[in-house]
């Protein structure tokens, strides 16, 4: 089964993608992971990507698509895969469709994990991390006994810069401008499944399983 999984930052895509892959026995193809792997392995596209990554530049779409093509051609992806973090834009989605058409393939389902912006901001802005041991907390859902101190080692807790409300709002603006249009794109192709992403992990996993069961 060939799947795409997208949704706003902090929607829980990574957690659910791991479950989907375990259930279906297919690999999770995360753009960031495969870019770094291709660079380390020195594949043709990996070498091209390295030129941009080492220069602090964005990797062009044609190189990202090429690296995705290298990855889904590997043996473990023969029965399918889940693309996590790709495509992010309409041009990337169109390039993916063209790539799959050349291979005589098509996407089986595109899962859109829907979470309201206010819930995303609450989830991400509440995260705190211990600078000493790396333990994670959440001020609302998993608070430490002392707001500024790690329960495990007594280290100082801090908030990542990209977890601050202003940064999250900017990430959401980018998502709505660049990635959200994929919803209409895939809906026209009859492969979109909207999945509410608010609730417990198991509850959301059951909704995803229902959406995939229709394939």
N, CA, C and O of each residue as an XYZ file, in Angstrom:
860
protein
N       0.840     -1.183      0.000
C       0.000      0.000      0.000
C       0.878      1.236      0.000
O       1.748      1.388      0.857
N       0.651      2.112     -0.953
C       1.435      3.342     -1.075
C       0.633      4.511     -0.492
O      -0.458      4.825     -0.968
N       1.191      5.149      0.544
C       0.459      6.156      1.303
C       1.249      7.449      1.425
O       2.480      7.449      1.419
N       0.516      8.552      1.535
C       1.075      9.851      1.922
C       0.368     10.269      3.200
O      -0.845     10.106      3.333
N       1.133     10.809      4.138
C       0.580     11.231      5.415
C       0.975     12.681      5.630
O       2.163     12.993      5.716
N      -0.012     13.578      5.720
C       0.334     14.980      5.965
C      -0.632     15.617      6.957
O      -1.731     15.119      7.201
N      -0.189     16.720      7.512
C      -0.968     17.449      8.503
C      -0.087     18.537      9.081
O       1.103     18.584      8.769
N      -0.626     19.407      9.908
C       0.148     20.530     10.447
C       1.243     20.059     11.397
O       1.186     18.931     11.887
N       2.243     20.904     11.665
C       3.287     20.538     12.625
C       2.676     20.299     13.995
O       1.832     21.070     14.451
N       3.109     19.216     14.654
C       2.570     18.916     15.966
C       1.275     18.131     15.950
O       0.661     17.939     17.000
N       0.843     17.667     14.776
C      -0.419     16.928     14.678
C      -0.289     15.489     15.157
O      -1.299     14.818     15.371
N       0.932     15.009     15.326
C       1.138     13.627     15.760
C       1.386     12.672     14.609
O       1.179     11.467     14.745
N       1.827     13.198     13.477
C       2.042     12.364     12.293
C       3.091     11.288     12.547
O       2.908     10.131     12.170
N       4.202     11.679     13.193
C       5.272     10.718     13.415
C       4.830      9.541     14.249
O       5.126      8.392     13.921
N       4.113      9.823     15.339
C       3.624      8.753     16.222
C       2.721      7.798     15.476
O       2.860      6.582     15.607
N       1.799      8.331     14.698
C       0.845      7.485     13.978
C       1.497      6.788     12.784
O       1.117      5.668     12.442
N       2.466      7.430     12.151
C       3.133      6.817     11.003
C       3.852      5.540     11.422
O       3.834      4.547     10.695
N       4.483      5.563     12.587
C       5.167      4.364     13.085
C       4.172      3.221     13.264
O       4.474      2.077     12.923
N       3.009      3.517     13.786
C       1.978      2.490     13.990
C       1.480      1.924     12.659
O       1.292      0.716     12.518
N       1.270      2.813     11.690
C       0.808      2.363     10.373
C       1.826      1.421      9.752
O       1.472      0.371      9.215
N       3.081      1.802      9.832
C       4.142      0.993      9.227
C       4.249     -0.372      9.885
O       4.437     -1.383      9.208
N       4.128     -0.397     11.204
C       4.179     -1.683     11.912
C       2.993     -2.559     11.526
O       3.138     -3.769     11.351
N       1.831     -1.950     11.396
C       0.624     -2.708     11.064
C       0.699     -3.285      9.660
O       0.297     -4.427      9.435
N       1.210     -2.510      8.715
C       1.212     -2.924      7.310
C       2.522     -3.573      6.873
O       2.595     -4.159      5.793
N       3.550     -3.472      7.705
C       4.829     -4.049      7.345
C       5.516     -3.317      6.208
O       6.146     -3.938      5.352
N       5.394     -1.982      6.199
C       6.002     -1.162      5.146
C       6.893     -0.109      5.794
O       6.692      0.218      6.964
N       7.879      0.437      5.064
C       8.778      1.433      5.657
C       8.164      2.827      5.700
O       7.310      3.182      4.889
N       8.627      3.601      6.673
C       8.271      5.012      6.764
C       9.343      5.803      6.024
O      10.519      5.749      6.383
N       8.940      6.532      5.001
C       9.887      7.303      4.205
C       9.761      8.770      4.596
O       8.886      9.486      4.107
N      10.649      9.204      5.484
C      10.649     10.582      5.965
C      11.681     11.371      5.180
O      12.837     10.957      5.095
N      11.287     12.494      4.608
C      12.175     13.253      3.733
C      13.483     13.627      4.416
O      14.555     13.446      3.839
N      13.410     14.144      5.631
C      14.628     14.532      6.331
C      15.576     13.373      6.534
O      16.787     13.513      6.360
N      15.022     12.211      6.909
C      15.848     11.025      7.153
C      16.515     10.552      5.869
O      17.712     10.266      5.857
N      15.737     10.468      4.777
C      16.322      9.930      3.550
C      17.302     10.914      2.907
O      18.235     10.493      2.222
N      17.104     12.220      3.118
C      18.078     13.194      2.618
C      19.429     12.990      3.301
O      20.470     12.971      2.645
N      19.400     12.838      4.615
C      20.651     12.629      5.351
C      21.289     11.292      4.992
O      22.510     11.189      4.871
N      20.437     10.250      4.821
C      20.962      8.925      4.479
C      21.588      8.925      3.093
O      22.663      8.360      2.893
N      20.914      9.561      2.132
C      21.441      9.605      0.765
C      22.761     10.361      0.718
O      23.676      9.989     -0.017
N      22.849     11.425      1.508
C      24.097     12.184      1.580
C      25.210     11.319      2.158
O      26.321     11.296      1.628
N      24.913     10.599      3.256
C      25.920      9.764      3.910
C      26.369      8.614      3.020
O      27.542      8.241      3.023
N      25.424      8.048      2.251
C      25.735      6.902      1.396
C      26.386      7.316      0.081
O      26.940      6.480     -0.633
N      26.318      8.614     -0.238
C      26.940      9.093     -1.454
C      26.228      8.666     -2.716
O      26.869      8.468     -3.748
N      24.893      8.516     -2.657
C      24.148      8.179     -3.865
C      24.206      9.369     -4.826
O      24.524     10.481     -4.403
N      23.903      9.156     -6.120
C      23.958     10.269     -7.067
C      23.146     11.479     -6.609
O      23.631     12.610     -6.648
N      21.915     11.237     -6.177
C      21.085     12.347     -5.711
C      21.556     12.855     -4.352
O      21.417     14.038     -4.039
N      22.114     11.955     -3.551
C      22.628     12.359     -2.248
C      23.780     13.334     -2.378
O      23.903     14.270     -1.588
N      24.627     13.113     -3.376
C      25.741     14.021     -3.614
C      25.250     15.393     -4.065
O      25.803     16.425     -3.684
N      24.188     15.382     -4.896
C      23.607     16.659     -5.312
C      23.006     17.394     -4.115
O      23.193     18.599     -3.947
N      22.275     16.632     -3.283
C      21.655     17.242     -2.105
C      22.714     17.828     -1.179
O      22.511     18.883     -0.579
N      23.851     17.132     -1.069
C      24.906     17.578     -0.160
C      25.425     18.957     -0.549
O      25.784     19.753      0.318
N      25.465     19.241     -1.848
C      25.940     20.539     -2.301
C      25.089     21.666     -1.718
O      25.609     22.711     -1.328
N      23.789     21.444     -1.666
C      22.878     22.465     -1.140
C      22.865     22.464      0.387
O      22.889     23.521      1.018
N      22.826     21.254      0.978
C      22.753     21.154      2.434
C      24.005     21.728      3.084
O      23.919     22.429      4.092
N      25.169     21.432      2.509
C      26.417     21.934      3.080
C      26.533     23.451      2.944
O      27.244     24.101      3.711
N      25.827     24.004      1.963
C      25.839     25.452      1.767
C      24.725     26.161      2.501
O      24.549     27.371      2.358
N      23.963     25.401      3.295
C      22.870     25.989      4.058
C      21.689     26.398      3.222
O      20.905     27.257      3.625
N      21.546     25.780      2.034
C      20.451     26.121      1.136
C      19.374     25.039      1.144
O      19.625     23.894      1.522
N      18.177     25.423      0.721
C      17.110     24.447      0.565
C      17.430     23.530     -0.601
O      17.944     23.972     -1.629
N      17.124     22.251     -0.435
C      17.351     21.285     -1.507
C      16.224     21.442     -2.529
O      15.053     21.368     -2.155
N      16.547     21.657     -3.817
C      15.511     21.864     -4.842
C      14.565     20.665     -4.960
O      14.928     19.532     -4.646
N      13.352     20.945     -5.419
C      12.340     19.896     -5.537
C      12.822     18.719     -6.379
O      12.585     17.565     -6.024
N      13.506     19.008     -7.509
C      13.894     17.914     -8.391
C      14.885     16.967     -7.718
O      14.909     15.774     -8.021
N      15.702     17.497     -6.806
C      16.640     16.644     -6.082
C      15.908     15.839     -5.010
O      16.182     14.652     -4.828
N      14.978     16.480     -4.303
C      14.191     15.767     -3.296
C      13.400     14.641     -3.949
O      13.356     13.528     -3.425
N      12.777     14.923     -5.088
C      12.011     13.900     -5.798
C      12.933     12.760     -6.230
O      12.557     11.590     -6.161
N      14.134     13.106     -6.672
C      15.083     12.077     -7.073
C      15.475     11.175     -5.917
O      15.625      9.967     -6.096
N      15.642     11.747     -4.738
C      16.002     10.961     -3.560
C      14.827     10.080     -3.128
O      15.019      8.938     -2.709
N      13.604     10.623     -3.233
C      12.419      9.803     -2.946
C      12.364      8.626     -3.929
O      12.049      7.500     -3.543
N      12.668      8.896     -5.181
C      12.660      7.829     -6.196
C      13.682      6.751     -5.845
O      13.388      5.561     -5.953
N      14.882      7.160     -5.423
C      15.895      6.181     -5.014
C      15.393      5.329     -3.853
O      15.606      4.117     -3.819
N      14.721      5.983     -2.899
C      14.293      5.262     -1.688
C      13.168      4.282     -1.968
O      13.209      3.155     -1.472
N      12.158      4.673     -2.750
C      11.022      3.769     -2.955
C      11.358      2.653     -3.937
O      10.578      1.716     -4.112
N      12.528      2.757     -4.580
C      12.972      1.678     -5.466
C      13.677      0.566     -4.694
O      13.980     -0.484     -5.261
N      13.940      0.786     -3.403
C      14.624     -0.224     -2.603
C      13.694     -1.389     -2.292
O      12.470     -1.251     -2.304
N      14.295     -2.529     -2.015
C      13.551     -3.784     -1.873
C      12.493     -3.736     -0.777
O      11.405     -4.288     -0.941
N      12.805     -3.078      0.340
C      11.859     -3.098      1.457
C      10.603     -2.281      1.171
O       9.624     -2.377      1.911
N      10.619     -1.471      0.096
C       9.452     -0.660     -0.261
C       8.635     -1.291     -1.382
O       7.709     -0.669     -1.902
N       8.974     -2.523     -1.755
C       8.290     -3.166     -2.879
C       6.802     -3.360     -2.600
O       5.983     -3.291     -3.517
N       6.449     -3.603     -1.333
C       5.050     -3.830     -0.982
C       4.323     -2.554     -0.604
O       3.128     -2.576     -0.308
N       5.055     -1.428     -0.614
C       4.443     -0.154     -0.268
C       5.296      0.636      0.696
O       6.390      0.210      1.067
N       4.789      1.796      1.105
C       5.534      2.698      1.978
C       4.574      3.797      2.408
O       3.485      3.952      1.857
N       5.006      4.549      3.401
C       4.268      5.746      3.778
C       5.217      6.933      3.670
O       6.269      6.953      4.310
N       4.846      7.916      2.864
C       5.627      9.130      2.695
C       5.214     10.122      3.780
O       4.066     10.561      3.835
N       6.164     10.464      4.632
C       5.912     11.348      5.768
C       6.750     12.610      5.586
O       7.977     12.560      5.674
N       6.090     13.741      5.333
C       6.813     14.985      5.114
C       7.045     15.299      3.654
O       7.718     16.275      3.322
N       6.497     14.485      2.789
C       6.591     14.711      1.345
C       5.364     14.102      0.696
O       4.980     12.981      1.031
N       4.736     14.827     -0.233
C       5.059     16.174     -0.708
C       4.580     17.252      0.263
O       3.656     17.044      1.050
N       5.234     18.405      0.181
C       4.869     19.553      1.008
C       4.181     20.645      0.200
O       3.529     21.521      0.769
N       4.321     20.601     -1.117
C       3.777     21.643     -1.987
C       3.103     21.004     -3.198
O       3.314     19.827     -3.490
N       2.290     21.797     -3.899
C       1.629     21.280     -5.102
C       2.629     20.846     -6.174
O       2.437     19.787     -6.771
N       3.703     21.624     -6.449
C       4.677     21.155     -7.436
C       5.294     19.808     -7.054
O       5.537     18.973     -7.925
N       5.546     19.594     -5.774
C       6.084     18.309     -5.337
C       5.062     17.190     -5.530
O       5.419     16.077     -5.916
N       3.790     17.487     -5.260
C       2.739     16.484     -5.452
C       2.616     16.105     -6.922
O       2.450     14.932     -7.255
N       2.697     17.088     -7.786
C       2.620     16.821     -9.228
C       3.825     16.011     -9.691
O       3.695     15.113    -10.523
N       4.996     16.332     -9.151
C       6.202     15.587     -9.511
C       6.109     14.143     -9.012
O       6.547     13.219     -9.697
N       5.544     13.952     -7.832
C       5.372     12.594     -7.304
C       4.423     11.792     -8.177
O       4.688     10.627     -8.474
N       3.320     12.403     -8.592
C       2.375     11.710     -9.482
C       3.055     11.284    -10.779
O       2.842     10.174    -11.267
N       3.882     12.182    -11.336
C       4.586     11.869    -12.578
C       5.567     10.725    -12.371
O       5.687      9.843    -13.221
N       6.272     10.740    -11.238
C       7.225      9.675    -10.921
C       6.521      8.321    -10.808
O       6.972      7.324    -11.371
N       5.414      8.306    -10.073
C       4.685      7.053     -9.886
C       4.093      6.556    -11.207
O       4.067      5.352    -11.465
N       3.621      7.486    -12.040
C       3.067      7.095    -13.338
C       4.135      6.418    -14.189
O       3.849      5.450    -14.894
N       5.362      6.925    -14.126
C       6.465      6.305    -14.871
C       6.733      4.892    -14.386
O       7.172      4.040    -15.159
N       6.472      4.640    -13.115
C       6.688      3.310    -12.532
C       5.460      2.416    -12.671
O       5.475      1.262    -12.242
N       4.389      2.956    -13.276
C       3.149      2.196    -13.396
C       2.436      2.028    -12.075
O       1.746      1.033    -11.853
N       2.602      3.009    -11.192
C       2.023      2.937     -9.858
C       1.169      4.169     -9.577
O       1.135      5.113    -10.366
N       0.484      4.140     -8.442
C      -0.305      5.288     -7.998
C      -0.471      5.197     -6.496
O      -0.323      4.121     -5.917
N      -0.778      6.317     -5.858
C      -1.027      6.317     -4.424
C      -2.350      5.613     -4.120
O      -3.332      5.771     -4.846
N      -2.359      4.842     -3.046
C      -3.596      4.180     -2.620
C      -4.445      5.082     -1.728
O      -5.674      5.069     -1.805
N      -3.778      5.863     -0.886
C      -4.522      6.715      0.031
C      -3.617      7.846      0.517
O      -2.419      7.657      0.725
N      -4.213      9.016      0.691
C      -3.535     10.164      1.294
C      -4.286     10.494      2.575
O      -5.458     10.866      2.535
N      -3.612     10.357      3.706
C      -4.223     10.603      5.001
C      -3.930     12.031      5.446
O      -2.772     12.434      5.556
N      -4.981     12.780      5.697
C      -4.848     14.151      6.180
C      -5.262     14.183      7.651
O      -6.442     14.044      7.976
N      -4.279     14.368      8.538
C      -4.551     14.409      9.970
C      -4.933     15.830     10.349
O      -4.106     16.739     10.285
N      -6.190     16.022     10.744
C      -6.720     17.361     10.972
C      -6.724     17.711     12.459
O      -7.338     17.020     13.271
N      -6.020     18.807     12.803
C      -5.967     19.307     14.175
C      -6.091     20.827     14.117
O      -5.357     21.463     13.360
N      -7.004     21.437     14.899
C      -7.159     22.902     14.883
C      -5.876     23.612     15.315
O      -5.090     23.080     16.099
N      -5.681     24.817     14.791
C      -4.472     25.579     15.108
C      -4.306     25.808     16.610
O      -3.192     25.722     17.128
N      -5.400     26.099     17.311
C      -5.262     26.388     18.739
C      -4.777     25.164     19.508
O      -4.031     25.294     20.480
N      -5.196     23.976     19.078
C      -4.734     22.750     19.724
C      -3.252     22.510     19.429
O      -2.510     22.049     20.295
N      -2.826     22.826     18.203
C      -1.414     22.690     17.838
C      -0.554     23.601     18.707
O       0.480     23.181     19.228
N      -0.986     24.845     18.859
C      -0.225     25.812     19.657
C      -0.127     25.339     21.102
O       0.935     25.441     21.716
N      -1.233     24.820     21.653
C      -1.205     24.315     23.030
C      -0.252     23.135     23.165
O       0.519     23.059     24.122
N      -0.303     22.217     22.207
C       0.558     21.028     22.263
C       2.038     21.398     22.230
O       2.819     20.935     23.061
N       2.419     22.231     21.269
C       3.834     22.517     21.061
C       4.386     23.528     22.051
O       5.507     23.366     22.533
N       3.621     24.571     22.367
C       4.138     25.615     23.249
C       4.274     25.130     24.688
O       4.988     25.741     25.482
N       3.597     24.042     25.028
C       3.669     23.523     26.392
C       4.825     22.567     26.635
O       5.020     22.119     27.765
N       5.601     22.243     25.597
C       6.687     21.282     25.754
C       7.889     21.910     26.477
O       8.261     23.055     26.221
N       8.482     21.127     27.386
C       9.681     21.550     28.099
C      10.674     20.380     28.098
O      10.276     19.217     28.174
N      11.963     20.703     28.012
C      12.992     19.677     27.945
C      14.090     19.963     28.955
O      14.477     21.112     29.165
N      14.591     18.887     29.586
C      15.683     19.030     30.542
C      17.004     19.178     29.793
O      17.338     18.356     28.940
N      17.744     20.219     30.112
C      19.021     20.471     29.441
C      20.070     19.441     29.836
O      21.035     19.232     29.101
N      19.898     18.796     30.980
C      20.912     17.859     31.477
C      20.711     16.433     30.966
O      21.650     15.820     30.458
N      19.492     15.901     31.097
C      19.264     14.482     30.740
C      18.368     14.300     29.528
O      18.226     13.184     29.028
N      17.758     15.380     29.046
C      16.920     15.284     27.854
C      15.496     14.847     28.107
O      14.737     14.682     27.152
N      15.103     14.655     29.343
C      13.724     14.244     29.662
C      12.742     15.310     29.188
O      13.026     16.506     29.259
N      11.577     14.860     28.700
C      10.576     15.778     28.196
C       9.343     15.862     29.075
O       8.953     14.884     29.713
N       8.737     17.033     29.102
C       7.524     17.270     29.883
C       6.570     18.136     29.068
O       6.931     18.675     28.022
N       5.346     18.256     29.574
C       4.381     19.187     28.997
C       3.660     19.872     30.142
O       3.186     19.213     31.067
N       3.577     21.199     30.080
C       3.043     21.958     31.210
C       1.584     21.615     31.509
O       1.132     21.783     32.641
N       0.840     21.135     30.502
C      -0.567     20.805     30.721
C      -0.803     19.302     30.828
O      -1.568     18.858     31.685
N      -0.159     18.513     29.970
C      -0.462     17.086     29.876
C       0.464     16.181     30.678
O       0.077     15.074     31.054
N       1.687     16.643     30.943
C       2.657     15.837     31.701
C       3.608     16.769     32.440
O       4.803     16.799     32.146
N       3.080     17.534     33.405
C       3.895     18.570     34.060
C       4.893     17.979     35.061
O       4.628     16.945     35.675
N       6.041     18.643     35.218
C       6.982     18.241     36.270
C       6.459     18.698     37.631
O       5.567     19.544     37.702
N       7.003     18.151     38.691
C       6.562     18.542     40.035
C       6.905     20.001     40.311
O       6.139     20.717     40.956
N       8.079     20.441     39.811
C       8.490     21.836     39.902
C       8.535     22.385     38.479
O       9.168     21.782     37.612
N       7.882     23.508     38.221
C       7.768     24.009     36.845
C       9.099     24.200     36.118
O       9.138     24.126     34.889
N      10.185     24.443     36.847
C      11.469     24.767     36.219
C      12.525     23.683     36.388
O      13.668     23.859     35.966
N      12.147     22.554     37.009
C      13.155     21.553     37.363
C      12.743     20.153     36.920
O      11.580     19.770     37.049
N      13.697     19.398     36.402
C      13.453     18.028     35.960
C      13.230     17.112     37.157
O      14.002     17.147     38.116
N      12.194     16.303     37.111
C      11.908     15.346     38.185
C      12.989     14.275     38.291
O      13.234     13.753     39.379
N      13.630     13.944     37.190
C      14.563     12.805     37.154
C      15.963     13.167     37.650
O      16.581     12.406     38.394
N      16.458     14.339     37.232
C      17.844     14.660     37.600
C      18.019     16.020     38.251
O      19.115     16.356     38.698
N      16.951     16.804     38.308
C      17.047     18.123     38.922
C      17.586     19.191     37.999
O      17.826     20.318     38.431
N      17.782     18.855     36.721
C      18.291     19.814     35.755
C      17.272     20.882     35.412
O      16.086     20.751     35.714
N      17.747     21.935     34.781
C      16.870     23.045     34.406
C      16.056     22.692     33.169
O      16.571     22.088     32.228
N      14.782     23.073     33.177
C      13.903     22.841     32.038
C      13.853     24.084     31.163
O      13.887     25.214     31.652
N      13.774     23.851     29.866
C      13.733     24.984     28.945
C      12.767     24.693     27.805
O      12.340     23.557     27.597
N      12.438     25.746     27.079
C      11.540     25.649     25.926
C      12.342     25.912     24.662
O      13.073     26.899     24.576
N      12.202     25.022     23.676
C      12.890     25.223     22.402
C      12.365     26.485     21.724
O      11.197     26.843     21.868
N      13.248     27.152     20.983
C      12.862     28.375     20.305
C      11.699     28.138     19.332
O      10.798     28.970     19.225
N      11.723     26.986     18.614
C      10.650     26.741     17.645
C       9.373     26.231     18.296
O       8.390     25.966     17.604
N       9.374     26.087     19.642
C       8.156     25.740     20.364
C       7.497     26.963     20.994
O       6.469     26.838     21.659
N       8.069     28.121     20.795
C       7.446     29.339     21.317
C       6.282     29.736     20.414
O       6.309     29.480     19.210
N       5.265     30.357     20.995
C       4.009     30.620     20.296
C       4.212     31.347     18.970
O       3.575     31.011     17.972
N       5.101     32.347     18.960
C       5.306     33.122     17.741
C       5.868     32.242     16.618
O       5.453     32.356     15.465
N       6.817     31.362     16.967
C       7.424     30.482     15.969
C       6.406     29.470     15.458
O       6.373     29.162     14.266
N       5.576     28.953     16.362
C       4.552     27.972     15.965
C       3.563     28.608     15.007
O       3.179     28.004     14.006
N       3.153     29.826     15.315
C       2.199     30.514     14.441
C       2.772     30.706     13.040
O       2.050     30.581     12.050
N       4.074     31.012     12.951
C       4.706     31.171     11.643
C       4.772     29.840     10.909
O       4.572     29.792      9.695
N       5.049     28.760     11.629
C       5.077     27.431     11.010
C       3.697     27.059     10.486
O       3.577     26.430      9.434
N       2.657     27.447     11.215
C       1.292     27.159     10.781
C       0.928     27.988      9.548
O       0.242     27.498      8.651
N       1.383     29.236      9.503
C       1.139     30.069      8.317
C       1.754     29.406      7.094
O       1.122     29.320      6.041
N       2.989     28.938      7.237
C       3.671     28.255      6.127
C       2.907     27.003      5.718
O       2.750     26.727      4.529
N       2.438     26.254      6.691
C       1.681     25.034      6.384
C       0.415     25.361      5.600
O       0.135     24.726      4.583
N      -0.345     26.337      6.060
C      -1.606     26.676      5.394
C      -1.376     27.223      3.983
O      -2.191     27.010      3.086
N      -0.270     27.920      3.802
C       0.014     28.486      2.485
C       0.542     27.443      1.508
O       0.147     27.430      0.342
N       1.424     26.575      1.970
C       2.142     25.684      1.064
C       1.596     24.256      1.027
O       1.533     23.648     -0.041
N       1.200     23.715      2.181
C       0.859     22.291      2.259
C      -0.643     22.038      2.275
O      -1.099     21.058      1.685
N      -1.418     22.879      2.925
C      -2.862     22.655      3.008
C      -3.542     22.508      1.644
O      -4.497     21.739      1.537
N      -3.091     23.216      0.587
C      -3.720     23.024     -0.732
C      -3.656     21.593     -1.258
O      -4.399     21.245     -2.176
N      -2.781     20.755     -0.695
C      -2.716     19.356     -1.121
C      -4.031     18.627     -0.830
O      -4.367     17.648     -1.498
N      -4.768     19.112      0.167
C      -6.029     18.472      0.526
C      -6.985     18.470     -0.661
O      -7.549     17.430     -1.001
N      -7.171     19.620     -1.289
C      -8.060     19.708     -2.452
C      -7.488     18.944     -3.640
O      -8.225     18.318     -4.402
N      -6.176     19.002     -3.787
C      -5.507     18.315     -4.905
C      -5.790     16.817     -4.875
O      -6.158     16.223     -5.889
N      -5.615     16.221     -3.707
C      -5.812     14.773     -3.603
C      -7.281     14.387     -3.506
O      -7.660     13.273     -3.868
N      -8.109     15.311     -3.017
C      -9.538     15.031     -2.985
C     -10.073     14.857     -4.406
O     -10.903     13.982     -4.655
N      -9.602     15.683     -5.331
C     -10.030     15.579     -6.730
C      -9.638     14.222     -7.332
O     -10.293     13.722     -8.247
N      -8.574     13.649     -6.808
C      -8.103     12.365     -7.321
C      -8.739     11.174     -6.620
O      -8.455     10.023     -6.950
N      -9.601     11.459     -5.652
C     -10.352     10.397     -5.002
C      -9.567      9.542     -4.033
O      -9.985      8.427     -3.722
N      -8.413     10.044     -3.538
C      -7.598      9.229     -2.633
C      -7.479      9.843     -1.235
O      -6.812      9.275     -0.371
N      -8.112     10.986     -1.002
C      -7.971     11.686      0.280
C      -8.865     11.081      1.354
O     -10.033     10.775      1.115
N      -8.287     10.915      2.546
C      -9.055     10.504      3.719
C      -8.739     11.474      4.844
O      -7.593     11.564      5.285
N      -9.747     12.201      5.311
C      -9.551     13.126      6.429
C      -9.729     12.371      7.736
O     -10.706     11.646      7.922
N      -8.771     12.552      8.642
C      -8.811     11.852      9.931
C      -8.698     12.883     11.047
O      -7.679     13.569     11.129
N      -9.707     13.018     11.913
C      -9.599     13.939     13.044
C      -8.426     13.542     13.938
O      -8.318     12.388     14.351
N      -7.545     14.505     14.237
C      -6.343     14.199     15.001
C      -6.388     14.627     16.445
O      -5.349     14.704     17.100
N      -7.592     14.914     16.967
C      -7.731     15.297     18.370
C      -8.280     14.101     19.141
O      -9.259     13.479     18.728
N      -7.636     13.785     20.267
C      -8.047     12.635     21.065
C      -6.834     11.830     21.484
O      -5.693     12.244     21.284
N      -7.103     10.660     22.074
C      -6.016      9.798     22.509
C      -5.314      9.137     21.331
O      -5.863      9.050     20.233
N      -4.093      8.674     21.576
C      -3.311      8.052     20.517
C      -4.021      6.833     19.944
O      -4.064      6.651     18.727
N      -4.575      6.002     20.812
C      -5.258      4.788     20.354
C      -6.530      5.136     19.586
O      -6.859      4.494     18.589
N      -7.223      6.136     20.050
C      -8.453      6.572     19.388
C      -8.171      7.046     17.966
O      -8.894      6.705     17.030
N      -7.115      7.834     17.819
C      -6.738      8.333     16.490
C      -6.270      7.188     15.605
O      -6.577      7.157     14.413
N      -5.518      6.235     16.190
C      -5.040      5.075     15.432
C      -6.211      4.262     14.881
O      -6.139      3.742     13.768
N      -7.285      4.152     15.657
C      -8.470      3.421     15.196
C      -9.131      4.137     14.018
O      -9.595      3.494     13.077
N      -9.171      5.459     14.075
C      -9.744      6.222     12.955
C      -8.926      6.009     11.681
O      -9.484      5.865     10.593
N      -7.612      5.989     11.825
C      -6.737      5.772     10.672
C      -6.957      4.382     10.101
O      -7.024      4.205      8.885
N      -7.068      3.398     10.984
C      -7.291      2.019     10.526
C      -8.590      1.920      9.748
O      -8.660      1.207      8.748
N      -9.621      2.627     10.195
C     -10.899      2.637      9.464
C     -10.725      3.269      8.093
O     -11.276      2.783      7.105
N      -9.955      4.357      8.033
C      -9.741      5.040      6.747
C      -8.977      4.146      5.775
O      -9.251      4.150      4.575
N      -8.029      3.390      6.288
C      -7.250      2.494      5.433
C      -8.027      1.243      5.068
O      -7.774      0.620      4.037
N      -8.972      0.884      5.916
C      -9.762     -0.323      5.644
C     -10.628     -0.203      4.430
O     -11.089     -1.208      3.890
N     -10.865      1.038      3.980
C     -11.714      1.261      2.816
C     -10.947      1.073      1.510
O     -11.544      1.078      0.433
N      -9.617      0.907      1.601
C      -8.790      0.749      0.392
C      -8.935     -0.660     -0.172
O      -8.318     -0.986     -1.186
